Amino acid sequence: MSTSQTYHGQCHCGAVRFTAKTALDGMMDCNCSRCRRLGWILQAVPASEFALLSGEEKLVPYHFNTDRIDHLFCSHCGIESFARGEDGNGQAMVMINVNCLDDAPAVDRNTIKHWDGANY
């Protein structure tokens, strides 16, 4: 297992900024209709390891399917840099979009987990 470090991320315009502490060792993509269109690379982070630094007032929620995930878009540039929800045990978590991290390493999509969200 890799060592956790704190990454900095933001939406495209920079209005929404955050930090997330993670090892980036659980990255995945998803084939649901939404994620497929967005091209997300997902990394789950416990809510306690995520900090929204700025832009709370710019976030606009979007819900679909079970309405259990808060997909949060910047109202200025439209980018969803993270989403809030709960894991299978009811623990608060944040799913960050690795593509929105300023200092993340390059990602080889062939090495990440593939989640079958289309059939979930």
ROTORRO-520119 format. One line per field, with one value per atom (N, C-alpha, C, O): residue number from 1; atom name; x negated, y negated, z negated. Coordinates in Angstrom, 3 decimals, decimal comma, always signed. Last residue first. Example, Ala and Ser with C-alpha at 12.3 -4.5 7.8 and 13.67 -1.06 7.14 Angstrom:
REM ROTORRO-520119
pos = 2 | 2 | 2 | 2 | 1 | 1 | 1 | 1
site = N | CA | C | O | N | CA | C | O
c1 = -12,850 | -13,670 | -12,900 | -13,409 | -13,190 | -12,300 | -13,200 | -14,236
c2 = +2,250 | +1,060 | -0,030 | -1,138 | +5,690 | +4,500 | +3,300 | +3,319
c3 = -7,080 | -7,140 | -7,870 | -8,039 | -7,800 | -7,800 | -7,800 | -8,465
***
This chain:
REM ROTORRO-520119
pos = 120 | 120 | 120 | 120 | 119 | 119 | 119 | 119 | 118 | 118 | 118 | 118 | 117 | 117 | 117 | 117 | 116 | 116 | 116 | 116 | 115 | 115 | 115 | 115 | 114 | 114 | 114 | 114 | 113 | 113 | 113 | 113 | 112 | 112 | 112 | 112 | 111 | 111 | 111 | 111 | 110 | 110 | 110 | 110 | 109 | 109 | 109 | 109 | 108 | 108 | 108 | 108 | 107 | 107 | 107 | 107 | 106 | 106 | 106 | 106 | 105 | 105 | 105 | 105 | 104 | 104 | 104 | 104 | 103 | 103 | 103 | 103 | 102 | 102 | 102 | 102 | 101 | 101 | 101 | 101 | 100 | 100 | 100 | 100 | 99 | 99 | 99 | 99 | 98 | 98 | 98 | 98 | 97 | 97 | 97 | 97 | 96 | 96 | 96 | 96 | 95 | 95 | 95 | 95 | 94 | 94 | 94 | 94 | 93 | 93 | 93 | 93 | 92 | 92 | 92 | 92 | 91 | 91 | 91 | 91 | 90 | 90 | 90 | 90 | 89 | 89 | 89 | 89 | 88 | 88 | 88 | 88 | 87 | 87 | 87 | 87 | 86 | 86 | 86 | 86 | 85 | 85 | 85 | 85 | 84 | 84 | 84 | 84 | 83 | 83 | 83 | 83 | 82 | 82 | 82 | 82 | 81 | 81 | 81 | 81 | 80 | 80 | 80 | 80 | 79 | 79 | 79 | 79 | 78 | 78 | 78 | 78 | 77 | 77 | 77 | 77 | 76 | 76 | 76 | 76 | 75 | 75 | 75 | 75 | 74 | 74 | 74 | 74 | 73 | 73 | 73 | 73 | 72 | 72 | 72 | 72 | 71 | 71 | 71 | 71 | 70 | 70 | 70 | 70 | 69 | 69 | 69 | 69 | 68 | 68 | 68 | 68 | 67 | 67 | 67 | 67 | 66 | 66 | 66 | 66 | 65 | 65 | 65 | 65 | 64 | 64 | 64 | 64 | 63 | 63 | 63 | 63 | 62 | 62 | 62 | 62 | 61 | 61 | 61 | 61 | 60 | 60 | 60 | 60 | 59 | 59 | 59 | 59 | 58 | 58 | 58 | 58 | 57 | 57 | 57 | 57 | 56 | 56 | 56 | 56 | 55 | 55 | 55 | 55 | 54 | 54 | 54 | 54 | 53 | 53 | 53 | 53 | 52 | 52 | 52 | 52 | 51 | 51 | 51 | 51 | 50 | 50 | 50 | 50 | 49 | 49 | 49 | 49 | 48 | 48 | 48 | 48 | 47 | 47 | 47 | 47 | 46 | 46 | 46 | 46 | 45 | 45 | 45 | 45 | 44 | 44 | 44 | 44 | 43 | 43 | 43 | 43 | 42 | 42 | 42 | 42 | 41 | 41 | 41 | 41 | 40 | 40 | 40 | 40 | 39 | 39 | 39 | 39 | 38 | 38 | 38 | 38 | 37 | 37 | 37 | 37 | 36 | 36 | 36 | 36 | 35 | 35 | 35 | 35 | 34 | 34 | 34 | 34 | 33 | 33 | 33 | 33 | 32 | 32 | 32 | 32 | 31 | 31 | 31 | 31 | 30 | 30 | 30 | 30 | 29 | 29 | 29 | 29 | 28 | 28 | 28 | 28 | 27 | 27 | 27 | 27 | 26 | 26 | 26 | 26 | 25 | 25 | 25 | 25 | 24 | 24 | 24 | 24 | 23 | 23 | 23 | 23 | 22 | 22 | 22 | 22 | 21 | 21 | 21 | 21 | 20 | 20 | 20 | 20 | 19 | 19 | 19 | 19 | 18 | 18 | 18 | 18 | 17 | 17 | 17 | 17 | 16 | 16 | 16 | 16 | 15 | 15 | 15 | 15 | 14 | 14 | 14 | 14 | 13 | 13 | 13 | 13 | 12 | 12 | 12 | 12 | 11 | 11 | 11 | 11 | 10 | 10 | 10 | 10 | 9 | 9 | 9 | 9 | 8 | 8 | 8 | 8 | 7 | 7 | 7 | 7 | 6 | 6 | 6 | 6 | 5 | 5 | 5 | 5 | 4 | 4 | 4 | 4 | 3 | 3 | 3 | 3 | 2 | 2 | 2 | 2 | 1 | 1 | 1 | 1
site = N | CA | C | O | N | CA | C | O | N | CA | C | O | N | CA | C | O | N | CA | C | O | N | CA | C | O | N | CA | C | O | N | CA | C | O | N | CA | C | O | N | CA | C | O | N | CA | C | O | N | CA | C | O | N | CA | C | O | N | CA | C | O | N | CA | C | O | N | CA | C | O | N | CA | C | O | N | CA | C | O | N | CA | C | O | N | CA | C | O | N | CA | C | O | N | CA | C | O | N | CA | C | O | N | CA | C | O | N | CA | C | O | N | CA | C | O | N | CA | C | O | N | CA | C | O | N | CA | C | O | N | CA | C | O | N | CA | C | O | N | CA | C | O | N | CA | C | O | N | CA | C | O | N | CA | C | O | N | CA | C | O | N | CA | C | O | N | CA | C | O | N | CA | C | O | N | CA | C | O | N | CA | C | O | N | CA | C | O | N | CA | C | O | N | CA | C | O | N | CA | C | O | N | CA | C | O | N | CA | C | O | N | CA | C | O | N | CA | C | O | N | CA | C | O | N | CA | C | O | N | CA | C | O | N | CA | C | O | N | CA | C | O | N | CA | C | O | N | CA | C | O | N | CA | C | O | N | CA | C | O | N | CA | C | O | N | CA | C | O | N | CA | C | O | N | CA | C | O | N | CA | C | O | N | CA | C | O | N | CA | C | O | N | CA | C | O | N | CA | C | O | N | CA | C | O | N | CA | C | O | N | CA | C | O | N | CA | C | O | N | CA | C | O | N | CA | C | O | N | CA | C | O | N | CA | C | O | N | CA | C | O | N | CA | C | O | N | CA | C | O | N | CA | C | O | N | CA | C | O | N | CA | C | O | N | CA | C | O | N | CA | C | O | N | CA | C | O | N | CA | C | O | N | CA | C | O | N | CA | C | O | N | CA | C | O | N | CA | C | O | N | CA | C | O | N | CA | C | O | N | CA | C | O | N | CA | C | O | N | CA | C | O | N | CA | C | O | N | CA | C | O | N | CA | C | O | N | CA | C | O | N | CA | C | O | N | CA | C | O | N | CA | C | O | N | CA | C | O | N | CA | C | O | N | CA | C | O | N | CA | C | O | N | CA | C | O | N | CA | C | O | N | CA | C | O | N | CA | C | O | N | CA | C | O | N | CA | C | O | N | CA | C | O | N | CA | C | O | N | CA | C | O | N | CA | C | O | N | CA | C | O | N | CA | C | O | N | CA | C | O | N | CA | C | O | N | CA | C | O
c1 = +25,111 | +25,190 | +26,594 | +26,852 | +24,499 | +25,322 | +25,463 | +25,886 | +22,951 | +24,086 | +25,027 | +26,226 | +20,768 | +21,890 | +23,128 | +24,238 | +18,449 | +19,571 | +20,815 | +21,774 | +15,260 | +16,503 | +17,654 | +17,813 | +12,001 | +13,145 | +14,431 | +14,664 | +8,958 | +10,117 | +11,251 | +11,419 | +6,073 | +7,049 | +8,210 | +8,420 | +4,358 | +3,945 | +4,962 | +4,749 | +5,198 | +5,125 | +4,784 | +4,907 | +4,891 | +6,231 | +6,229 | +7,184 | +2,438 | +2,571 | +3,910 | +4,055 | +2,009 | +2,781 | +2,832 | +3,221 | -0,551 | +0,167 | +0,830 | +0,273 | +0,062 | -0,766 | +0,094 | +1,319 | +1,383 | +1,473 | +0,548 | +0,281 | +1,692 | +0,382 | +0,405 | -0,469 | +4,295 | +3,210 | +1,898 | +1,090 | +7,065 | +5,975 | +4,844 | +4,477 | +8,973 | +9,028 | +7,944 | +7,909 | +8,725 | +8,367 | +8,390 | +7,875 | +9,853 | +8,391 | +7,932 | +6,867 | +12,449 | +12,118 | +10,607 | +10,139 | +13,400 | +12,728 | +12,470 | +12,298 | +15,934 | +15,336 | +14,711 | +15,415 | +16,069 | +16,025 | +15,348 | +14,309 | +18,214 | +17,061 | +17,190 | +18,266 | +19,457 | +19,370 | +18,085 | +17,008 | +20,581 | +19,574 | +19,509 | +19,506 | +22,207 | +22,832 | +21,862 | +22,271 | +20,975 | +21,177 | +21,793 | +21,892 | +20,575 | +21,512 | +21,809 | +22,780 | +20,243 | +19,795 | +20,834 | +21,871 | +21,997 | +21,634 | +21,148 | +21,576 | +21,068 | +22,017 | +21,582 | +20,888 | +20,161 | +20,284 | +21,338 | +22,356 | +17,667 | +19,049 | +19,049 | +18,050 | +15,605 | +15,831 | +17,326 | +18,142 | +15,607 | +14,301 | +14,414 | +13,438 | +17,299 | +17,535 | +16,201 | +15,731 | +17,566 | +16,767 | +17,167 | +17,350 | +18,784 | +19,499 | +18,759 | +19,278 | +17,934 | +17,293 | +17,935 | +17,659 | +19,954 | +19,297 | +18,742 | +19,039 | +20,852 | +21,861 | +21,243 | +21,946 | +19,414 | +19,148 | +20,151 | +20,276 | +21,363 | +20,758 | +20,479 | +21,243 | +21,621 | +21,526 | +20,710 | +19,522 | +23,721 | +22,794 | +22,786 | +23,827 | +24,389 | +24,442 | +23,349 | +22,189 | +26,141 | +24,848 | +25,089 | +25,888 | +28,667 | +27,875 | +26,510 | +25,799 | +30,495 | +30,409 | +29,570 | +29,746 | +30,524 | +31,008 | +30,990 | +31,440 | +30,668 | +30,788 | +31,328 | +32,505 | +29,265 | +29,930 | +29,961 | +29,347 | +28,604 | +28,914 | +29,567 | +30,327 | +26,460 | +27,186 | +27,383 | +26,442 | +25,886 | +26,035 | +26,792 | +27,638 | +23,346 | +24,729 | +24,883 | +24,101 | +21,150 | +21,525 | +23,020 | +23,844 | +20,482 | +20,518 | +21,038 | +21,336 | +20,222 | +21,350 | +21,494 | +22,546 | +17,781 | +19,032 | +20,244 | +21,188 | +15,282 | +16,260 | +17,547 | +18,341 | +12,451 | +13,218 | +14,244 | +14,099 | +11,735 | +11,042 | +11,795 | +11,774 | +12,830 | +13,207 | +12,626 | +12,992 | +11,012 | +11,319 | +11,650 | +10,839 | +10,892 | +11,215 | +11,515 | +12,204 | +10,820 | +9,551 | +9,725 | +8,821 | +13,383 | +12,453 | +11,107 | +10,336 | +14,524 | +14,857 | +13,903 | +13,645 | +12,189 | +13,060 | +13,309 | +12,403 | +12,341 | +11,597 | +12,570 | +13,676 | +11,996 | +12,763 | +11,841 | +10,721 | +11,543 | +10,789 | +11,630 | +11,938 | +11,990 | +12,515 | +11,547 | +10,822 | +11,904 | +11,109 | +11,411 | +11,118 | +14,453 | +13,899 | +12,883 | +12,988 | +15,784 | +14,399 | +13,688 | +12,466 | +18,433 | +17,524 | +16,059 | +15,177 | +19,643 | +19,654 | +18,652 | +18,090 | +19,259 | +18,704 | +18,619 | +17,633 | +20,758 | +19,288 | +18,634 | +17,585 | +23,432 | +22,887 | +21,368 | +20,756 | +23,847 | +24,089 | +23,456 | +22,992 | +21,081 | +22,470 | +22,623 | +21,629 | +18,529 | +19,173 | +20,645 | +21,386 | +15,725 | +17,072 | +17,730 | +17,517 | +12,457 | +13,383 | +14,699 | +14,761 | +10,344 | +11,182 | +11,905 | +11,956 | +7,878 | +8,461 | +9,259 | +8,911 | +6,694 | +7,979 | +8,657 | +9,884 | +4,469 | +4,282 | +5,596 | +5,611 | +4,037 | +4,391 | +4,178 | +3,757 | +3,802 | +2,656 | +2,864 | +1,958 | +4,887 | +5,122 | +3,823 | +2,872 | +6,512 | +5,392 | +5,724 | +6,703 | +7,299 | +7,706 | +6,458 | +5,471 | +8,576 | +7,458 | +8,045 | +9,143 | +9,978 | +10,041 | +8,701 | +7,809 | +11,991 | +10,670 | +10,777 | +11,552 | +13,735 | +13,867 | +12,493 | +11,901 | +12,626 | +13,526 | +13,692 | +13,779 | +11,155 | +10,461 | +11,342 | +10,849 | +12,176 | +11,977 | +11,277 | +10,849 | +12,246 | +11,510 | +11,211 | +10,106 | +11,745 | +12,518 | +11,715 | +10,594 | +8,981 | +9,859 | +10,695 | +10,402 | +6,727 | +7,533 | +8,427 | +8,605 | +3,901 | +4,703 | +5,459 | +4,912 | +3,219 | +3,289 | +4,180 | +5,100 | +1,227 | +2,280 | +2,143 | +1,094 | +0,763 | +0,254 | +1,418 | +2,471 | +0,088 | +1,013 | +0,275 | -0,708 | -1,835 | -1,732 | -0,773 | -0,818 | -0,472 | -1,201 | -1,002 | -0,111 | -0,833 | +0,000 | -0,878 | -1,902
c2 = +1,653 | +1,668 | +1,442 | +1,423 | +1,462 | +2,609 | +2,723 | +3,762 | -0,788 | -0,681 | +0,442 | +0,378 | -0,428 | -1,217 | -1,139 | -1,399 | +1,398 | +1,601 | +0,895 | +1,534 | +0,032 | +0,259 | +0,349 | -0,532 | +0,994 | +0,601 | +1,017 | +2,202 | -0,220 | +0,669 | +0,118 | -1,096 | -0,946 | -1,256 | -0,266 | +0,430 | -0,537 | -0,013 | -0,267 | +0,147 | -1,794 | -0,337 | +0,279 | +1,492 | -4,498 | -3,925 | -2,388 | -1,759 | -5,876 | -4,907 | -4,206 | -3,399 | -9,202 | -7,984 | -7,139 | -7,620 | -11,180 | -10,741 | -9,399 | -8,560 | -12,347 | -11,744 | -11,387 | -11,306 | -15,565 | -14,106 | -13,568 | -14,250 | -18,263 | -17,654 | -16,125 | -15,474 | -19,102 | -19,896 | -19,131 | -19,325 | -17,129 | -17,361 | -18,091 | -17,748 | -16,427 | -17,799 | -18,089 | -19,182 | -13,752 | -14,674 | -16,137 | -17,000 | -12,591 | -12,674 | -13,625 | -14,234 | -13,636 | -13,447 | -13,670 | -14,807 | -11,950 | -13,040 | -12,635 | -11,459 | -11,382 | -10,793 | -11,942 | -12,807 | -11,134 | -12,049 | -11,302 | -10,668 | -9,872 | -9,820 | -10,870 | -11,411 | -8,602 | -9,741 | -9,657 | -9,404 | -5,259 | -6,250 | -7,363 | -7,096 | -3,146 | -4,356 | -5,429 | -6,406 | -1,070 | -0,944 | -2,195 | -2,296 | -1,803 | -0,722 | -0,503 | +0,171 | -5,410 | -4,113 | -3,053 | -3,390 | -8,325 | -7,381 | -6,097 | -5,732 | -11,507 | -10,430 | -9,587 | -10,067 | -14,015 | -13,560 | -12,466 | -12,490 | -14,634 | -14,326 | -13,832 | -13,291 | -16,918 | -15,912 | -15,712 | -16,511 | -18,510 | -18,061 | -17,035 | -16,356 | -19,213 | -18,476 | -17,897 | -16,902 | -22,330 | -21,143 | -20,540 | -21,255 | -24,761 | -23,514 | -22,238 | -21,151 | -27,342 | -26,622 | -25,266 | -24,680 | -28,282 | -29,164 | -28,381 | -28,713 | -26,391 | -27,127 | -28,052 | -28,553 | -23,263 | -24,687 | -25,428 | -25,121 | -20,581 | -21,263 | -22,721 | -23,341 | -17,596 | -19,037 | -19,706 | -19,431 | -15,087 | -15,481 | -17,004 | -17,633 | -13,343 | -14,765 | -15,057 | -15,252 | -10,330 | -10,987 | -12,445 | -12,750 | -9,324 | -9,160 | -9,836 | -9,904 | -9,036 | -10,334 | -10,285 | -11,124 | -6,848 | -6,663 | -7,951 | -7,942 | -8,743 | -7,342 | -7,240 | -7,528 | -11,918 | -11,031 | -9,628 | -9,362 | -15,343 | -14,002 | -13,197 | -13,733 | -18,028 | -17,252 | -15,854 | -15,253 | -21,280 | -19,822 | -19,253 | -19,913 | -23,631 | -23,341 | -21,824 | -21,137 | -25,853 | -24,469 | -24,319 | -24,815 | -28,365 | -28,150 | -26,761 | -26,511 | -28,271 | -29,029 | -28,861 | -29,189 | -26,918 | -26,262 | -26,947 | -26,278 | -28,033 | -27,790 | -27,107 | -26,744 | -26,547 | -27,692 | -27,225 | -26,164 | -24,141 | -25,371 | -26,625 | -27,642 | -21,267 | -22,254 | -23,587 | -24,102 | -18,437 | -19,786 | -20,679 | -20,831 | -15,064 | -16,020 | -17,376 | -17,448 | -13,176 | -13,441 | -14,427 | -14,602 | -12,762 | -13,367 | -13,724 | -14,490 | -11,330 | -12,750 | -13,467 | -14,660 | -9,210 | -9,452 | -10,948 | -11,750 | -8,957 | -9,533 | -9,660 | -10,171 | -7,317 | -7,511 | -7,991 | -7,505 | -8,483 | -8,028 | -8,349 | -9,511 | -8,204 | -8,344 | -7,829 | -6,860 | -9,952 | -8,946 | -9,186 | -10,257 | -10,714 | -10,764 | -9,665 | -8,573 | -11,191 | -10,730 | -10,803 | -10,938 | -11,936 | -12,893 | -12,484 | -13,339 | -9,698 | -10,957 | -11,970 | -12,768 | -7,868 | -7,600 | -8,891 | -9,134 | -8,965 | -8,930 | -8,700 | -9,270 | -8,601 | -9,889 | -9,912 | -10,773 | -5,884 | -6,877 | -8,231 | -8,926 | -3,958 | -4,426 | -5,556 | -6,115 | -2,930 | -2,938 | -3,348 | -3,119 | -4,381 | -3,808 | -3,929 | -4,904 | -3,860 | -4,565 | -3,804 | -2,696 | -4,372 | -3,579 | -4,491 | -5,710 | -4,062 | -4,766 | -3,824 | -2,657 | -3,458 | -2,847 | -3,495 | -3,479 | -4,857 | -3,442 | -2,709 | -1,486 | -7,440 | -7,237 | -5,782 | -5,509 | -7,926 | -7,264 | -7,090 | -6,638 | -11,129 | -9,791 | -9,224 | -9,957 | -13,969 | -13,121 | -11,688 | -11,106 | -16,842 | -15,476 | -14,673 | -14,698 | -20,147 | -19,239 | -17,886 | -17,792 | -22,498 | -21,534 | -20,842 | -20,934 | -25,032 | -24,479 | -23,576 | -23,832 | -26,686 | -25,593 | -24,972 | -24,452 | -28,517 | -29,002 | -27,966 | -28,319 | -27,586 | -27,809 | -28,325 | -28,551 | -26,786 | -28,224 | -28,564 | -29,702 | -23,947 | -24,566 | -26,039 | -26,499 | -23,124 | -23,089 | -23,810 | -24,243 | -21,485 | -22,614 | -22,327 | -21,425 | -20,245 | -20,156 | -21,370 | -22,167 | -18,761 | -19,963 | -19,835 | -19,379 | -16,082 | -16,618 | -17,854 | -17,968 | -14,632 | -15,612 | -16,189 | -16,714 | -11,079 | -12,436 | -13,370 | -12,936 | -7,752 | -8,863 | -10,180 | -10,373 | -5,334 | -6,273 | -7,399 | -7,929 | -2,229 | -3,482 | -4,338 | -4,086 | +1,182 | +0,000 | -1,246 | -1,298
c3 = +11,782 | +10,326 | +9,863 | +8,659 | +14,434 | +14,022 | +12,510 | +12,003 | +14,592 | +15,504 | +15,086 | +15,357 | +12,960 | +12,454 | +13,336 | +12,870 | +12,593 | +13,489 | +12,932 | +12,498 | +12,418 | +11,692 | +12,686 | +13,531 | +12,672 | +13,487 | +12,766 | +12,531 | +11,331 | +11,224 | +12,089 | +12,208 | +13,418 | +12,390 | +12,430 | +13,423 | +15,503 | +14,205 | +13,097 | +11,958 | +17,768 | +17,823 | +16,469 | +16,299 | +17,320 | +17,168 | +17,229 | +16,774 | +15,575 | +16,660 | +16,469 | +15,551 | +14,682 | +14,438 | +15,699 | +16,764 | +13,211 | +14,411 | +14,132 | +13,424 | +9,824 | +10,877 | +12,091 | +11,994 | +8,836 | +8,925 | +10,012 | +11,001 | +8,322 | +8,131 | +8,173 | +7,601 | +8,674 | +9,248 | +9,300 | +10,208 | +9,578 | +8,635 | +9,341 | +10,465 | +11,384 | +10,870 | +9,834 | +9,270 | +11,896 | +12,981 | +12,538 | +13,249 | +9,687 | +9,732 | +10,840 | +10,733 | +8,006 | +9,403 | +9,523 | +9,467 | +5,001 | +5,706 | +7,158 | +7,480 | +2,975 | +4,164 | +4,933 | +5,454 | -0,457 | +0,676 | +1,815 | +1,626 | -3,057 | -2,173 | -1,079 | -0,821 | -6,086 | -5,169 | -4,355 | -4,895 | -6,296 | -6,670 | -5,621 | -4,419 | -5,636 | -6,136 | -6,599 | -7,226 | -4,403 | -5,850 | -6,465 | -7,688 | -1,782 | -2,055 | -3,525 | -3,869 | -2,186 | -1,694 | -2,081 | -2,652 | -1,071 | -2,126 | -1,487 | -0,392 | +0,341 | +0,113 | -1,073 | -1,969 | +2,720 | +1,327 | +1,222 | +1,913 | +5,212 | +4,846 | +3,409 | +2,934 | +7,129 | +6,098 | +5,901 | +6,361 | +9,328 | +8,850 | +7,731 | +7,412 | +12,006 | +10,765 | +10,311 | +10,861 | +13,668 | +13,374 | +12,032 | +11,047 | +14,307 | +14,569 | +14,230 | +14,482 | +13,784 | +14,896 | +15,200 | +16,247 | +11,887 | +12,855 | +14,046 | +15,194 | +10,170 | +10,939 | +11,976 | +12,854 | +9,965 | +9,841 | +10,739 | +11,925 | +8,651 | +9,783 | +9,441 | +8,701 | +7,024 | +6,803 | +7,907 | +8,072 | +6,194 | +7,256 | +7,244 | +7,432 | +3,575 | +3,907 | +4,928 | +4,566 | +3,732 | +3,898 | +4,265 | +5,150 | +3,711 | +2,494 | +2,569 | +1,567 | +5,779 | +5,089 | +3,819 | +2,936 | +7,438 | +6,064 | +5,244 | +4,099 | +10,229 | +9,836 | +8,412 | +8,198 | +9,194 | +10,151 | +9,570 | +8,536 | +8,542 | +8,044 | +9,158 | +9,964 | +8,033 | +9,041 | +8,458 | +7,941 | +6,572 | +6,517 | +7,719 | +8,322 | +6,906 | +7,281 | +7,294 | +7,951 | +5,300 | +5,596 | +5,836 | +5,068 | +4,453 | +5,905 | +6,279 | +7,446 | +1,731 | +2,267 | +3,779 | +4,329 | +1,473 | +1,040 | +1,667 | +2,086 | +2,120 | +3,166 | +2,761 | +3,629 | +0,435 | +0,925 | +1,943 | +2,551 | -0,767 | -1,134 | -0,700 | -1,394 | -2,111 | -1,105 | -1,552 | -2,608 | -2,806 | -3,282 | -2,098 | -1,184 | -3,831 | -2,769 | -3,397 | -4,415 | -5,742 | -5,048 | -3,890 | -3,072 | -6,596 | -7,556 | -6,921 | -7,498 | -4,535 | -4,666 | -5,615 | -5,448 | -2,848 | -4,007 | -4,157 | -3,930 | +0,640 | -0,479 | -1,658 | -1,478 | +3,753 | +2,524 | +1,408 | +1,249 | +6,884 | +5,718 | +4,494 | +4,229 | +10,434 | +9,085 | +8,034 | +8,262 | +13,240 | +12,548 | +11,080 | +10,548 | +15,687 | +14,330 | +14,078 | +14,638 | +18,041 | +18,086 | +16,744 | +16,682 | +18,438 | +17,811 | +17,886 | +17,804 | +19,549 | +20,297 | +19,739 | +20,489 | +17,503 | +18,832 | +19,644 | +20,340 | +15,431 | +15,335 | +16,695 | +16,996 | +16,546 | +16,140 | +16,139 | +16,771 | +17,068 | +18,116 | +17,792 | +18,696 | +15,736 | +15,707 | +16,727 | +17,192 | +15,608 | +16,913 | +16,856 | +17,813 | +13,980 | +13,891 | +15,260 | +15,979 | +12,630 | +13,488 | +13,440 | +12,908 | +9,748 | +10,641 | +11,614 | +11,448 | +7,178 | +8,317 | +9,203 | +9,387 | +4,797 | +5,092 | +6,279 | +6,379 | +4,131 | +4,452 | +4,723 | +4,861 | +3,206 | +4,618 | +5,034 | +6,157 | +0,574 | +1,202 | +2,711 | +3,411 | -0,683 | -0,153 | +0,408 | +0,678 | -1,570 | -1,967 | -1,562 | -2,029 | +0,213 | -0,115 | -0,458 | +0,276 | +0,467 | +0,245 | -0,109 | -0,658 | +2,875 | +1,787 | +1,595 | +2,438 | +4,380 | +4,066 | +2,860 | +1,939 | +6,763 | +5,795 | +5,610 | +6,555 | +8,550 | +7,498 | +6,386 | +5,210 | +10,690 | +9,424 | +8,302 | +7,197 | +13,096 | +12,900 | +11,591 | +11,395 | +12,755 | +13,860 | +13,622 | +13,914 | +9,259 | +10,492 | +11,572 | +11,307 | +7,591 | +7,880 | +9,113 | +9,897 | +5,032 | +6,239 | +6,397 | +5,476 | +3,551 | +3,738 | +5,051 | +6,055 | +1,299 | +2,654 | +2,652 | +1,842 | -1,089 | -0,866 | +0,535 | +0,909 | -1,107 | -1,108 | -0,817 | -0,351 | -2,183 | -1,951 | -1,935 | -2,651 | -0,512 | -1,617 | -1,246 | -0,135 | +0,759 | +0,870 | -0,380 | -1,190 | +0,000 | +0,000 | +0,000 | -0,681
***
